[in-house]
Amino acid sequence: MVYVITDGELTKVGKAKDVEKRMKGLQTGNGRKLRAIYILDGNTYLEKAIHKKLAKFRTEVANEWFKLDKHTLDSMLGSYKTGTKQRLDLIQGAHRARLLNSKTPDVKKDYLGVKRADKRRDVKERRQELLNDLKSQIGVSKKMISYAPLVQRYGFTKAEISYFVKSSRLAKDVYLHNQSIGK
């Protein structure tokens, strides 16, 4: 399999039999969260051909990392034809990448290079959005309130959400709402 992954700034094209295992290995040495963009059927030939096509975007170190945005990547790969003159199946490749990404939990927001005051402001804003979201669900929603989707949406852990809910005195309201739905 040929994979295309990104850390949000740089994009890597490589090959691996087990892409999930390879991403875990790469993640160990990378301070930013890696996400798969495409996982394509292919071999060394396809990997090298993509490297050649993306050569002008290569980082200053001669390696498999490139500096390009998703739009440019899509247009470059979308115009690539395989040896049988067929286009790469980017839709299937993107689907495989989404499946792999769904297996790896999201980590907290990357604050690399962000001033401390901006970080605090961002956390406060996300916390307030979370609490407003919960308040709007209480008594109105026909579903039980679960913290799991809130973890994904706002980037806090369940423990942090629980603390925010308790400190804002919403815990009892959430409990009563879930009790009324459960009956």
BAFITI-717755 format. One line per field, with one value per atom (N, C-alpha, C): atom name; x, y negated, z negated; residue in three letters; residue number from 1. Coordinates in Angstrom, 3 decimals. Each point is the difference from the previous one (the first is absolute). Layout:
site: CA	...
px: X	...
py: Y	...
pz: Z	...
code: ALA	...
pos: NUM	...
This chain:
site: N	CA	C	N	CA	C	N	CA	C	N	CA	C	N	CA	C	N	CA	C	N	CA	C	N	CA	C	N	CA	C	N	CA	C	N	CA	C	N	CA	C	N	CA	C	N	CA	C	N	CA	C	N	CA	C	N	CA	C	N	CA	C	N	CA	C	N	CA	C	N	CA	C	N	CA	C	N	CA	C	N	CA	C	N	CA	C	N	CA	C	N	CA	C	N	CA	C	N	CA	C	N	CA	C	N	CA	C	N	CA	C	N	CA	C	N	CA	C	N	CA	C	N	CA	C	N	CA	C	N	CA	C	N	CA	C	N	CA	C	N	CA	C	N	CA	C	N	CA	C	N	CA	C	N	CA	C	N	CA	C	N	CA	C	N	CA	C	N	CA	C	N	CA	C	N	CA	C	N	CA	C	N	CA	C	N	CA	C	N	CA	C	N	CA	C	N	CA	C	N	CA	C	N	CA	C	N	CA	C	N	CA	C	N	CA	C	N	CA	C	N	CA	C	N	CA	C	N	CA	C	N	CA	C	N	CA	C	N	CA	C	N	CA	C	N	CA	C	N	CA	C	N	CA	C	N	CA	C	N	CA	C	N	CA	C	N	CA	C	N	CA	C	N	CA	C	N	CA	C	N	CA	C	N	CA	C	N	CA	C	N	CA	C	N	CA	C	N	CA	C	N	CA	C	N	CA	C	N	CA	C	N	CA	C	N	CA	C	N	CA	C	N	CA	C	N	CA	C	N	CA	C	N	CA	C	N	CA	C	N	CA	C	N	CA	C	N	CA	C	N	CA	C	N	CA	C	N	CA	C	N	CA	C	N	CA	C	N	CA	C	N	CA	C	N	CA	C	N	CA	C	N	CA	C	N	CA	C	N	CA	C	N	CA	C	N	CA	C	N	CA	C	N	CA	C	N	CA	C	N	CA	C	N	CA	C	N	CA	C	N	CA	C	N	CA	C	N	CA	C	N	CA	C	N	CA	C	N	CA	C	N	CA	C	N	CA	C	N	CA	C	N	CA	C	N	CA	C	N	CA	C	N	CA	C	N	CA	C	N	CA	C	N	CA	C	N	CA	C	N	CA	C	N	CA	C	N	CA	C	N	CA	C	N	CA	C	N	CA	C	N	CA	C	N	CA	C	N	CA	C	N	CA	C	N	CA	C	N	CA	C	N	CA	C	N	CA	C	N	CA	C	N	CA	C	N	CA	C	N	CA	C	N	CA	C	N	CA	C	N	CA	C	N	CA	C	N	CA	C	N	CA	C	N	CA	C	N	CA	C	N	CA	C	N	CA	C	N	CA	C	N	CA	C	N	CA	C	N	CA	C	N	CA	C	N	CA	C	N	CA	C	N	CA	C	N	CA	C	N	CA	C	N	CA	C	N	CA	C	N	CA	C	N	CA	C	N	CA	C	N	CA	C	N	CA	C	N	CA	C
px: 0.843	-0.843	0.892	-0.439	0.674	-0.885	0.620	-0.761	0.427	-0.958	0.265	-0.519	0.898	-0.387	0.471	-0.576	0.388	0.036	0.819	0.001	-0.651	-0.661	-0.645	0.837	1.293	0.893	0.734	0.559	0.739	-0.777	0.236	-0.669	1.059	-0.245	0.945	-0.653	0.777	-0.437	0.962	-0.537	0.840	-0.759	0.626	-0.681	0.203	-0.977	0.067	-1.015	0.335	-0.966	-1.099	0.385	-0.944	0.083	-0.900	0.045	-0.254	-0.904	-0.296	1.249	0.712	1.227	1.060	0.110	0.970	-0.322	-1.280	-0.388	0.313	-0.217	0.324	1.490	0.828	1.443	0.409	-0.604	0.307	-0.507	-1.129	-0.572	0.937	0.711	0.924	1.029	0.474	1.013	-0.546	-1.325	-0.603	-0.807	0.254	-0.697	-1.412	-0.365	-1.349	-0.780	-1.304	-0.873	0.035	0.299	-0.003	-1.392	-0.447	-1.280	0.219	-0.625	0.085	-0.905	0.495	-0.803	-0.482	0.940	-0.312	0.771	-0.632	0.673	-0.362	1.000	-0.231	0.571	-0.651	0.576	1.225	1.118	1.193	1.249	1.108	1.281	1.081	1.245	1.127	-0.055	-0.408	-0.084	-0.932	-1.189	-0.965	0.555	0.592	0.579	1.045	0.921	1.055	-0.580	-1.030	-0.634	-0.658	-0.649	-0.615	1.084	1.098	1.118	0.504	0.128	0.495	-0.977	-1.299	-1.023	-0.035	0.309	-0.046	1.374	1.002	1.393	0.178	-0.707	0.205	-0.537	-0.753	-0.535	0.798	1.059	0.802	0.599	0.097	0.624	1.491	0.674	1.418	0.855	-0.389	0.718	-0.557	0.867	-0.470	-0.590	-1.306	-0.680	-1.403	-0.879	-1.348	-1.024	0.445	-0.903	-0.094	-1.232	-0.274	-0.800	0.192	-0.751	-0.973	-1.246	-1.037	-1.354	-0.974	-1.329	-0.818	-1.126	-0.834	-0.524	-0.355	-0.519	1.051	1.236	1.080	0.260	0.014	0.201	-1.085	-1.253	-1.115	0.128	0.359	0.098	1.180	1.103	1.166	-0.313	-0.592	-0.317	-1.168	-0.954	-1.156	0.371	1.111	0.424	0.957	0.403	0.950	-0.728	0.595	-0.561	0.913	-0.601	0.773	0.510	0.753	0.573	-1.042	-1.212	-1.064	-0.824	0.537	-0.648	-1.274	-0.191	-1.149	0.429	-0.913	0.304	0.038	0.754	0.030	-1.400	-0.383	-1.306	0.123	-0.105	0.158	-1.176	-1.170	-1.179	0.188	0.399	0.242	1.183	1.029	1.159	-0.361	-0.871	-0.450	-0.863	-0.828	-0.845	0.861	1.007	0.907	0.669	0.390	0.653	-0.963	-1.270	-0.981	-0.189	-0.049	-0.145	1.182	1.202	1.190	-0.007	-0.334	-0.030	-1.027	-1.101	-1.035	0.473	1.017	0.553	0.909	0.611	0.942	-0.709	0.047	-0.716	0.633	-0.835	0.512	0.725	1.039	0.722	-0.403	0.407	-0.332	0.579	-0.567	0.425	1.497	0.665	1.436	0.224	0.665	0.250	1.445	0.679	1.385	0.111	0.791	0.212	-1.121	-0.987	-1.117	0.293	-0.240	0.233	-0.939	0.495	-0.761	-1.379	-0.072	-1.278	-0.985	0.484	-0.868	-0.509	0.867	-0.393	-1.121	0.175	-1.017	-1.323	0.078	-1.201	-0.718	0.764	-0.598	-0.698	0.642	-0.598	-1.278	0.026	-1.193	-1.143	0.323	-1.038	-0.600	0.855	-0.513	-0.817	0.438	-0.742	-1.378	-0.071	-1.286	-0.916	0.553	-0.797	-0.548	0.838	-0.412	-1.159	0.125	-1.060	-1.280	0.112	-1.179	-0.672	0.809	-0.523	-0.792	0.577	-0.687	-1.305	0.041	-1.205	-1.111	0.367	-1.008	-0.592	0.752	-0.493	-0.908	0.246	-0.741	-1.475	-0.840	-1.445	-0.566	0.834	-0.480	0.286	1.194	0.436	-0.798	-0.291	-0.720	0.968	1.297	1.031	0.693	0.583	0.792	1.264	0.460	1.208	1.207	0.889	1.221	1.191	1.065	1.193	0.859	-0.179	0.860	0.008	-1.154	0.058	0.606	-0.151	0.550	1.526	0.540	1.452	0.522	-0.640	0.402	-0.180	-1.140	-0.343	0.856	0.275	0.668	1.447	0.453	1.403	0.385	-0.972	0.287	-0.139	0.602	-0.185	-1.342	-0.467	-1.253	0.126	1.175	0.226	-0.084	0.565	-0.067	-1.446	-0.729	-1.401	-0.798	0.221	-0.690	0.293	1.251	0.386	-0.703	-0.021	-0.654	-1.493	-0.625	-1.433	-0.280	0.833	-0.184	0.244	1.057	0.337	-1.012	-0.720	-1.019	-1.386	-0.038	-1.241	-1.039	0.483	-0.912	-0.139	0.804	0.021	-1.384	-0.681	-1.325	-0.990	0.063	-0.906	0.235	1.275	0.325	-0.510	0.199	-0.457	-1.514	-0.733	-1.474	-0.489	0.654	-0.378	0.157	1.150	0.238	-0.955	-0.363	-0.977	-1.373	-0.390	-1.316	-0.031	1.106	0.073	0.018	0.643	0.163	-1.281	-1.011	-1.266	-0.874
py: 1.176	-1.176	-1.244	-1.012	-1.287	-0.939	-0.672	-0.880	-1.449	-0.894	-1.429	-0.495	-0.521	-0.480	-1.438	-0.679	-1.380	-0.245	-0.976	-0.464	-1.379	-0.405	-1.299	-1.042	0.242	-0.920	0.712	1.160	0.777	1.260	0.499	1.202	1.034	1.255	1.084	1.023	0.448	1.073	1.162	1.159	1.169	1.269	1.124	1.283	0.872	0.845	0.909	1.119	1.163	1.102	-0.259	-0.537	-0.312	-1.510	-0.759	-1.461	-0.468	0.648	-0.388	0.122	1.099	0.214	-1.042	-0.285	-0.985	-1.393	-0.360	-1.307	-0.110	1.076	-0.015	-0.227	0.650	-0.184	-1.424	-0.572	-1.382	-0.987	0.315	-0.898	-0.155	1.064	-0.033	-1.117	-0.212	-1.026	-1.325	-0.179	-1.224	-0.669	-1.255	-0.733	-0.404	0.116	-0.355	1.256	-0.084	1.136	0.316	1.241	0.445	0.492	-0.344	0.453	0.525	1.104	0.554	-0.813	-0.262	-0.673	1.034	0.830	1.058	1.263	1.144	1.294	0.688	0.119	0.438	1.392	0.738	1.257	-0.353	0.609	-0.309	0.595	-0.185	0.569	-1.077	0.432	-0.931	-0.856	0.587	-0.748	-1.204	0.222	-1.091	-1.042	0.452	-0.925	-0.906	0.596	-0.779	-0.950	0.451	-0.847	-1.219	0.196	-1.126	-0.938	0.570	-0.833	-0.888	0.591	-0.748	-1.114	0.309	-0.982	-1.169	0.282	-1.024	-0.605	0.301	-0.378	-1.484	-0.870	-1.438	-0.468	0.857	-0.333	0.654	0.726	0.709	-0.989	0.412	-0.856	-0.098	-0.910	-0.232	1.256	0.877	1.258	0.990	0.672	0.955	1.225	0.013	1.121	0.155	0.619	0.275	-1.020	-1.131	-1.024	-1.160	-0.504	-1.054	-1.113	-1.205	-1.143	-0.457	0.446	-0.394	0.118	-0.748	0.049	1.133	0.302	1.126	-0.221	-1.217	-0.287	0.330	-0.441	0.280	1.503	0.653	1.452	0.709	-0.371	0.625	-0.194	-1.205	-0.238	0.767	0.096	0.738	1.503	0.552	1.432	0.308	-0.922	0.210	0.090	-0.636	0.039	1.154	0.721	1.114	1.213	0.630	1.227	1.161	1.115	1.190	0.632	1.064	0.666	0.471	0.255	0.457	-1.169	-1.213	-1.228	-0.330	0.633	-0.326	-1.009	-0.839	-0.970	0.711	-0.587	0.539	-0.086	0.983	-0.020	-0.787	-1.329	-0.863	0.111	0.317	0.130	1.195	1.135	1.181	-0.251	-0.679	-0.319	-0.906	-0.977	-0.906	0.751	0.921	0.797	0.856	0.660	0.798	-0.885	-1.205	-0.924	-0.389	-0.286	-0.354	1.151	1.217	1.161	0.109	-0.188	0.059	-1.137	-1.200	-1.147	0.195	0.672	0.208	0.966	0.813	0.922	-0.706	-1.089	-0.703	-1.172	-0.078	-1.073	-1.359	-1.013	-1.360	-0.409	-0.769	-0.529	-1.449	-0.563	-1.391	-0.894	-1.164	-0.953	-0.284	-0.121	-0.282	-1.489	-0.348	-1.399	-0.404	0.748	-0.302	-1.410	-0.853	-1.347	-0.985	0.423	-0.877	-0.647	-1.294	-0.712	0.532	-0.034	0.532	-0.670	-1.308	-0.722	0.460	0.233	0.474	1.408	0.822	1.368	-0.054	-0.835	-0.121	-0.494	-0.978	-0.548	1.084	0.803	1.076	1.016	0.396	0.977	-0.570	-1.270	-0.630	-0.042	-0.350	-0.071	1.376	1.015	1.357	0.498	-0.329	0.399	-0.647	-1.288	-0.694	0.565	0.302	0.619	1.349	0.777	1.306	-0.153	-0.906	-0.197	-0.523	-0.905	-0.484	1.126	0.873	1.165	0.898	0.272	0.839	-0.646	-1.303	-0.702	0.087	-0.090	0.059	1.403	1.015	1.378	0.407	-0.557	0.398	-0.344	1.005	-0.183	-0.080	-0.207	-0.148	1.262	0.522	1.156	1.243	0.821	1.249	1.154	-0.318	1.008	-0.276	1.061	-0.166	-0.785	-0.786	-0.792	0.855	0.131	0.780	-0.921	0.239	-0.826	0.425	1.223	0.504	-0.901	-0.427	-0.884	-1.365	-0.424	-1.287	0.052	1.168	0.186	-0.258	0.592	-0.175	-1.445	-0.586	-1.327	-1.114	0.090	-1.116	0.273	1.246	0.313	0.073	0.137	0.200	1.480	0.434	1.380	0.098	1.244	0.183	-0.558	0.192	-0.507	-1.531	-0.655	-1.464	-0.466	0.673	-0.370	0.190	1.107	0.266	-1.104	-0.409	-1.079	-1.309	-0.340	-1.228	0.025	1.163	0.131	-0.159	0.646	-0.121	-1.418	-0.635	-1.350	-1.039	0.273	-0.947	0.365	0.984	0.450	0.521	0.667	0.607	1.507	0.572	1.461	0.537	-0.662	0.461	-0.079	-1.087	-0.164	1.083	0.316	1.055	1.339	0.258	1.252	0.130	-1.051	0.044	0.152	-0.672	0.135	1.463	0.590	1.392	0.957	-0.299	0.846	-0.063	-1.197	-0.141	0.692	0.013	0.668	1.516	0.453	1.431	0.685	-0.770	0.613	0.411
pz: 0.000	0.000	0.000	0.716	-0.004	-0.824	-0.960	-0.873	0.209	-0.258	-0.001	-1.341	-0.843	-1.323	-0.180	-0.971	-0.274	-1.493	-0.384	-1.387	-0.077	1.066	0.070	0.722	0.085	0.694	1.137	-0.312	1.000	0.348	1.208	0.490	0.333	-0.393	0.267	0.910	0.986	0.890	-0.227	-0.310	-0.240	0.312	-0.277	0.221	-1.229	-0.242	-1.143	0.201	-0.511	0.025	-1.018	-1.167	-1.071	-0.271	0.607	-0.085	-1.434	-0.691	-1.385	-0.876	0.126	-0.771	0.384	1.286	0.475	-0.547	-0.010	-0.529	-1.493	-0.728	-1.428	-0.201	0.817	-0.077	0.331	1.026	0.381	-1.055	-0.616	-1.004	-1.193	-0.337	-1.135	0.161	1.211	0.240	0.464	-0.031	0.505	-1.108	-0.261	-1.052	0.360	1.264	0.434	0.347	-0.097	0.290	1.488	0.334	1.394	0.372	1.201	0.531	1.399	0.325	1.353	0.924	1.208	1.019	1.017	0.470	0.954	-0.368	0.230	-0.058	1.312	0.874	1.379	0.253	0.892	0.465	0.830	-0.307	0.781	-0.630	0.713	-0.423	0.077	-0.036	0.063	1.258	1.116	1.257	-0.145	-0.566	-0.184	-0.971	-1.099	-0.981	0.662	0.740	0.663	1.045	0.718	1.014	-0.651	-1.142	-0.704	-0.524	-0.539	-0.451	1.138	1.177	1.154	0.379	-0.030	0.367	-0.994	-1.268	-1.039	-0.301	0.810	-0.278	-0.308	0.690	-0.222	-1.355	-0.693	-1.312	-1.139	0.349	-0.991	-1.002	-1.264	-1.011	0.283	-0.704	0.292	-0.196	-0.885	-0.178	1.024	0.721	1.030	-0.695	-0.125	-0.644	0.583	-0.749	0.492	-0.495	-0.533	-0.512	0.988	0.167	0.970	-0.674	0.462	-0.528	1.083	-0.137	0.949	-0.679	0.486	-0.595	0.628	-0.622	0.443	1.419	0.337	1.348	1.069	-0.230	0.952	0.078	-1.154	-0.033	0.815	-0.227	0.723	1.510	0.414	1.444	0.600	-0.739	0.508	0.090	-1.055	0.011	0.922	0.094	0.868	1.469	0.377	1.398	0.279	-1.052	0.185	0.560	0.989	0.575	-0.365	-0.383	-0.332	1.287	-0.122	1.164	1.003	-0.459	0.901	0.524	-0.134	0.476	-0.780	-1.153	-0.827	-1.068	-0.375	-1.055	-1.353	-0.934	-1.353	-0.596	-0.776	-0.651	-1.305	0.115	-1.165	-0.959	0.521	-0.867	-0.934	0.547	-0.832	-0.942	0.498	-0.835	-1.167	0.254	-1.062	-1.009	0.493	-0.883	-0.936	0.549	-0.840	-1.054	0.397	-0.937	-1.128	0.340	-1.035	-0.976	0.509	-0.883	-0.953	0.518	-0.849	-1.016	0.429	-0.909	-1.113	0.304	-1.022	-1.084	0.305	-0.997	-0.999	0.435	-0.872	-0.652	-1.326	-0.684	0.281	0.032	0.166	-1.270	0.182	-1.150	-0.179	-1.109	-0.260	1.075	0.127	1.013	-0.125	1.119	0.041	-0.216	-1.098	-0.328	0.264	0.857	0.309	0.572	-0.638	0.481	-0.320	-0.811	-0.346	-1.355	-0.089	-1.251	-1.087	-1.231	-1.133	-0.124	0.166	-0.114	1.076	1.219	1.079	-0.296	-0.583	-0.357	-1.043	-1.037	-1.045	0.576	0.903	0.623	0.806	0.740	0.798	-0.894	-1.087	-0.919	-0.608	-0.408	-0.576	1.007	1.246	1.036	0.273	0.114	0.245	-1.177	-1.231	-1.199	0.004	0.316	0.015	1.084	1.176	1.069	-0.456	-0.672	-0.511	-0.979	-0.955	-0.997	0.643	0.967	0.718	0.758	0.603	0.720	-0.956	-1.164	-0.993	-0.460	-0.294	-0.460	1.041	1.275	1.059	0.166	-0.415	0.117	-1.156	-1.181	-1.201	0.159	-0.173	0.061	1.403	1.006	1.375	0.798	-0.163	0.772	-0.393	0.993	-0.244	-0.275	0.000	-0.240	-1.316	-0.551	-1.204	0.345	-0.935	0.209	-0.341	0.963	-0.173	0.194	-0.767	0.136	1.187	0.495	1.080	1.235	0.538	1.170	-0.337	-1.252	-0.413	-0.048	-0.335	0.008	1.410	0.997	1.393	0.459	-0.340	0.509	-0.605	-1.309	-0.675	-0.395	0.119	-0.258	-1.460	-0.895	-1.417	-0.336	-1.089	-0.449	-0.726	-0.230	-0.741	-1.412	-0.606	-1.358	-0.028	0.999	0.061	0.195	0.876	0.229	-1.278	-0.677	-1.254	-1.021	-0.083	-0.917	0.376	1.285	0.453	-0.346	0.230	-0.258	-1.496	-0.825	-1.454	-0.477	0.494	-0.467	0.470	1.067	0.470	-0.525	-0.869	-0.656	0.989	1.051	0.977	-0.201	-0.870	-0.165	-0.369	-0.924	-0.430	1.159	0.772	1.145	1.057	0.270	0.958	-0.517	-1.281	-0.616	0.109	-0.369	0.057	1.435	0.943	1.406	0.443	-0.300	0.400	-0.693	-1.246	-0.710	0.680	0.426	0.634	1.372	0.694	1.301	-0.185	-1.057	-0.255	-0.411	-0.415	-0.465	1.129
code: MET	MET	MET	VAL	VAL	VAL	TYR	TYR	TYR	VAL	VAL	VAL	ILE	ILE	ILE	THR	THR	THR	ASP	ASP	ASP	GLY	GLY	GLY	GLU	GLU	GLU	LEU	LEU	LEU	THR	THR	THR	LYS	LYS	LYS	VAL	VAL	VAL	GLY	GLY	GLY	LYS	LYS	LYS	ALA	ALA	ALA	LYS	LYS	LYS	ASP	ASP	ASP	VAL	VAL	VAL	GLU	GLU	GLU	LYS	LYS	LYS	ARG	ARG	ARG	MET	MET	MET	LYS	LYS	LYS	GLY	GLY	GLY	LEU	LEU	LEU	GLN	GLN	GLN	THR	THR	THR	GLY	GLY	GLY	ASN	ASN	ASN	GLY	GLY	GLY	ARG	ARG	ARG	LYS	LYS	LYS	LEU	LEU	LEU	ARG	ARG	ARG	ALA	ALA	ALA	ILE	ILE	ILE	TYR	TYR	TYR	ILE	ILE	ILE	LEU	LEU	LEU	ASP	ASP	ASP	GLY	GLY	GLY	ASN	ASN	ASN	THR	THR	THR	TYR	TYR	TYR	LEU	LEU	LEU	GLU	GLU	GLU	LYS	LYS	LYS	ALA	ALA	ALA	ILE	ILE	ILE	HIS	HIS	HIS	LYS	LYS	LYS	LYS	LYS	LYS	LEU	LEU	LEU	ALA	ALA	ALA	LYS	LYS	LYS	PHE	PHE	PHE	ARG	ARG	ARG	THR	THR	THR	GLU	GLU	GLU	VAL	VAL	VAL	ALA	ALA	ALA	ASN	ASN	ASN	GLU	GLU	GLU	TRP	TRP	TRP	PHE	PHE	PHE	LYS	LYS	LYS	LEU	LEU	LEU	ASP	ASP	ASP	LYS	LYS	LYS	HIS	HIS	HIS	THR	THR	THR	LEU	LEU	LEU	ASP	ASP	ASP	SER	SER	SER	MET	MET	MET	LEU	LEU	LEU	GLY	GLY	GLY	SER	SER	SER	TYR	TYR	TYR	LYS	LYS	LYS	THR	THR	THR	GLY	GLY	GLY	THR	THR	THR	LYS	LYS	LYS	GLN	GLN	GLN	ARG	ARG	ARG	LEU	LEU	LEU	ASP	ASP	ASP	LEU	LEU	LEU	ILE	ILE	ILE	GLN	GLN	GLN	GLY	GLY	GLY	ALA	ALA	ALA	HIS	HIS	HIS	ARG	ARG	ARG	ALA	ALA	ALA	ARG	ARG	ARG	LEU	LEU	LEU	LEU	LEU	LEU	ASN	ASN	ASN	SER	SER	SER	LYS	LYS	LYS	THR	THR	THR	PRO	PRO	PRO	ASP	ASP	ASP	VAL	VAL	VAL	LYS	LYS	LYS	LYS	LYS	LYS	ASP	ASP	ASP	TYR	TYR	TYR	LEU	LEU	LEU	GLY	GLY	GLY	VAL	VAL	VAL	LYS	LYS	LYS	ARG	ARG	ARG	ALA	ALA	ALA	ASP	ASP	ASP	LYS	LYS	LYS	ARG	ARG	ARG	ARG	ARG	ARG	ASP	ASP	ASP	VAL	VAL	VAL	LYS	LYS	LYS	GLU	GLU	GLU	ARG	ARG	ARG	ARG	ARG	ARG	GLN	GLN	GLN	GLU	GLU	GLU	LEU	LEU	LEU	LEU	LEU	LEU	ASN	ASN	ASN	ASP	ASP	ASP	LEU	LEU	LEU	LYS	LYS	LYS	SER	SER	SER	GLN	GLN	GLN	ILE	ILE	ILE	GLY	GLY	GLY	VAL	VAL	VAL	SER	SER	SER	LYS	LYS	LYS	LYS	LYS	LYS	MET	MET	MET	ILE	ILE	ILE	SER	SER	SER	TYR	TYR	TYR	ALA	ALA	ALA	PRO	PRO	PRO	LEU	LEU	LEU	VAL	VAL	VAL	GLN	GLN	GLN	ARG	ARG	ARG	TYR	TYR	TYR	GLY	GLY	GLY	PHE	PHE	PHE	THR	THR	THR	LYS	LYS	LYS	ALA	ALA	ALA	GLU	GLU	GLU	ILE	ILE	ILE	SER	SER	SER	TYR	TYR	TYR	PHE	PHE	PHE	VAL	VAL	VAL	LYS	LYS	LYS	SER	SER	SER	SER	SER	SER	ARG	ARG	ARG	LEU	LEU	LEU	ALA	ALA	ALA	LYS	LYS	LYS	ASP	ASP	ASP	VAL	VAL	VAL	TYR	TYR	TYR	LEU	LEU	LEU	HIS	HIS	HIS	ASN	ASN	ASN	GLN	GLN	GLN	SER	SER	SER	ILE	ILE	ILE	GLY	GLY	GLY	LYS	LYS	LYS
pos: 1	1	1	2	2	2	3	3	3	4	4	4	5	5	5	6	6	6	7	7	7	8	8	8	9	9	9	10	10	10	11	11	11	12	12	12	13	13	13	14	14	14	15	15	15	16	16	16	17	17	17	18	18	18	19	19	19	20	20	20	21	21	21	22	22	22	23	23	23	24	24	24	25	25	25	26	26	26	27	27	27	28	28	28	29	29	29	30	30	30	31	31	31	32	32	32	33	33	33	34	34	34	35	35	35	36	36	36	37	37	37	38	38	38	39	39	39	40	40	40	41	41	41	42	42	42	43	43	43	44	44	44	45	45	45	46	46	46	47	47	47	48	48	48	49	49	49	50	50	50	51	51	51	52	52	52	53	53	53	54	54	54	55	55	55	56	56	56	57	57	57	58	58	58	59	59	59	60	60	60	61	61	61	62	62	62	63	63	63	64	64	64	65	65	65	66	66	66	67	67	67	68	68	68	69	69	69	70	70	70	71	71	71	72	72	72	73	73	73	74	74	74	75	75	75	76	76	76	77	77	77	78	78	78	79	79	79	80	80	80	81	81	81	82	82	82	83	83	83	84	84	84	85	85	85	86	86	86	87	87	87	88	88	88	89	89	89	90	90	90	91	91	91	92	92	92	93	93	93	94	94	94	95	95	95	96	96	96	97	97	97	98	98	98	99	99	99	100	100	100	101	101	101	102	102	102	103	103	103	104	104	104	105	105	105	106	106	106	107	107	107	108	108	108	109	109	109	110	110	110	111	111	111	112	112	112	113	113	113	114	114	114	115	115	115	116	116	116	117	117	117	118	118	118	119	119	119	120	120	120	121	121	121	122	122	122	123	123	123	124	124	124	125	125	125	126	126	126	127	127	127	128	128	128	129	129	129	130	130	130	131	131	131	132	132	132	133	133	133	134	134	134	135	135	135	136	136	136	137	137	137	138	138	138	139	139	139	140	140	140	141	141	141	142	142	142	143	143	143	144	144	144	145	145	145	146	146	146	147	147	147	148	148	148	149	149	149	150	150	150	151	151	151	152	152	152	153	153	153	154	154	154	155	155	155	156	156	156	157	157	157	158	158	158	159	159	159	160	160	160	161	161	161	162	162	162	163	163	163	164	164	164	165	165	165	166	166	166	167	167	167	168	168	168	169	169	169	170	170	170	171	171	171	172	172	172	173	173	173	174	174	174	175	175	175	176	176	176	177	177	177	178	178	178	179	179	179	180	180	180	181	181	181	182	182	182	183	183	183
